[in-house]
Amino acid sequence: EIPVVSDFRRHDMAMGGQGAPLAAMFHRAIFAGEPRPTVVLNLGGVANVTWLGEDDQIIAGDTGPGCGLLDEWVQEMAGLPHDRDGKLAKAGRVHEGTVQSALSTPFFSKPLPKAADRYDFDHVDVSHLSVEDGAATLCAVTVEAIFRAVKKLPAIPSTLWVTGGGVHHPVIMEQLAKKFKKVHTVSERGLNADTLEAECFAWLAVRRLLGLPISIPPTTGCSKPVCGGMLTC
């Protein structure tokens, strides 16, 4: 029999947390030697950040859409699984009015920690734009939401480390580079951006087996450190 840990979010939510994001303490562990402050950005369907400050300070939360809206737009309008190599977004122009409208809902003005569901962003509407302009505009929504969230943190980081599928989208990465002083992918530290989140949950499973916290109040809003996950054999 092999012990299996699953359902990581339930205990955190029972303690008043939002159940996400859960990668923050893993990010702190693997970036332990990085100069502070620094931010680790995970670009999945939803984007989330982990801010690492002096004296082991940590703040985390979801910032807004990652690549989820862009993937859906491209699937629906171009019949492609995703915007490979950023070809559509590269050919488009950002519609600034649409970006500002998308970011006007209450979620984007809340401070971290906060968590979002992919469906919290269904109000983001680029249906009046061309396929290319819609793709470019959705990239800008993602990046501007990240920038606004990071601006509210105690200190602007010198470096942004990026992981997740979004590292492969050149337009998102270029837009990030215009907002932050230094932008690097985690591959520059010998890490795999495509598997890092899976590795994180394996690490969380070990924490559960050792009875150690997987979330703390500044990462999910829980009332006290939580050792989460259901253990089955």
N, C-alpha and C positions, 0 to 999 in steps of 0.2 A: 504494500500500500504506500502511496505517495501523498504526503500532506499537501493540500492545496489551499491557498489563501485567495479569497475573492471578495466582492462586495465591499470595497474599501471605503465607500463614502458614507454608509449608513450611520456608523458610530459618530462621525464628525457632525452630521446633521442632527443627531439626537442631542448633541451637546451645544446646539445653537449655531453650528457652523453651516456653511453653504455647500460643503461636500466637495469643493473644488476651489482652485487648482491644488493638486496633491504633489506636484513635482518640486515644490519650493525647497524642502529640506534636503532632497537629493541634489538639487542645484547647489545648495550651500556646501554640501560635502564634496562634490567634484570640483568646485571652484574655490576651495578653501585657500589656495595660495594666491589667488588673484587680488591685485591691488583694489582697495575700496575707495569710493563706492563703484559697484559695477551692476549691470543688469543682464539677466539671462532671459531671452525672449523665445518662447515656443510658438511657432507658427503652424498650427494645425488647422482644423476647421474653424475653431475659435482661437484667438491669440491670447496668451497669458504671459505675464512677466514675473520674475523674481528679482527684487531689489536687495542687494547685499551691501550693508553698511559697516561702519566700524563696530568693534566690540560684538561681533556676531549678530548685529541687527539684521532683521529680515522682514520684508513686506512683500506680499504676493497678491495676485488677483488677475482676473480676466480683463482685458482691455477693450475687446470688441470682436468683430469678425476677423478671422484669419484668412484662410483660403476657401472657406465653405461657400460663401456667396459667389465668389468668382468662379469656382468649379461648377456650381449650379447654372450660372449664367451662360457659361461656355457650352455646357452640356445641352442646355435648352435651345440656345440660339445658333450654335455652330456644329452641334452634333459631335463634339469632341469630348474626351474624358476630362481634360483639363487644358489650361492655356500653356501648352508645351513650349518651353524656352521663352515664354512671354511674348510670343509672336503677335497675338491679337492686341495685347495691352501696349506693346511697342508702337503699333500702327495707329493707336488712338490718342485722343486728347482728353485731359481731365476736365470734367465739368464742375467747377468749383462750387456753384450754387447747389448742386446735388450733394456734394460732400458736406457742406454746411447743414443742409436740411437733414441728411442722414444722421449727423452727430448732435442734433438738437433735442433728442429724447433724453429723459432723466438719467438713464443708465450711464451715459457718458460723462455726466458731471459728478457722479458719486466717487468718493475717494476709495482707494484700495484698503482692505481686501474686499473684493466683490467677485461674484461668479455669474456667468451668463450661460444660457442655452443657445444653441445655434438658432433656434426659432425666435429669440429675442430681437433678431435683426431683420425680420420679415418686412418691416416698414421701409427698408432701404430700397428705393425704386429707381432703377436705371432704364426702365422700359421705353422711355422717350428718346433714348440714345442709340447710336449704331452699336453693332456688336463690339467693335474696336474701342469706341469711346466709353461704352459701358464697362469693358474690362479695365481700361486705364483708370476710370473713376472709382471702381471697386477697390483697386489697389490703393488708391489715395485715401479712401475711407479707412481701410485697415491701418495704414501708416499714420494718418493723422490721429486716429483714436489711440494708438500706442503712444504717440508723442504727448498727447494731452494727459494721459494717465501718468506717464513718467515725470512730466513737469510738476505734478502735484506731490511727488515724493520728496523726502527731506533734503536730498542733494542730487543734482543732475550727475549721472554717471559719466566717467571718462570713456568707458567702453561698453558697447552693446554686443553681447554674444548671442548668436541666432542659431536655433535648432528647429527641427520639424520640416515638413515638406516644403514650406515656403522658402527655404534657403535656395531652392532650385528655380525660383521665379526672379529673373533679373530685374524686372521693373520694380517689384516690391523692394528688393535689395538696394537698388539705385535710389529709390525714394527715401528709404531709411538713412542712407549715407548722406542725404541732404539735411536730415534733421539731427543726426547725432555725430559727434566728433569722430569716433572710431567705431566701425561696424565690422565684426568678424564672424565667420561661421565657426561652429564648434569643431569642425574638422581640423582647424588650425591648432587645436589642442589634442589631436589624435582621437577625437570622438566621432561617432557616426550619427549625423543629424537624423537619419531615417530610422534608427533603432533606439535612440536615446530614451524615448518615452517608455518603450517596452522594458528597457533595462531599469528604468526608474521603478516600474511596478514590481519587478523582481526584487529590487532593493527594499521597497516598502513591505513586500511579503516577508523578507528576512527580519525587518524591524518588528513586524507583528509576531513572529515566532520568538523574538527576544523580549517581547513585552515593552518595546520602546515606542515613543510617540511618532506618528506619521504626519500629524498636523498640529499646529499651535495657533493661538488666537490671531497673530498678525498675518497668517497665511490664508485662513479660511473664515475667520470671525468666530471660531468656536470659543466657548467660555473658559476652557482650560486645555492643556495638552491632551491629545487623544491618541490612544493606540487602537487603530481601526483594522477592519478586515475580518471576514468570517473564515474560520479554519475548519476544513473538512478533510477526512482521511479516506 
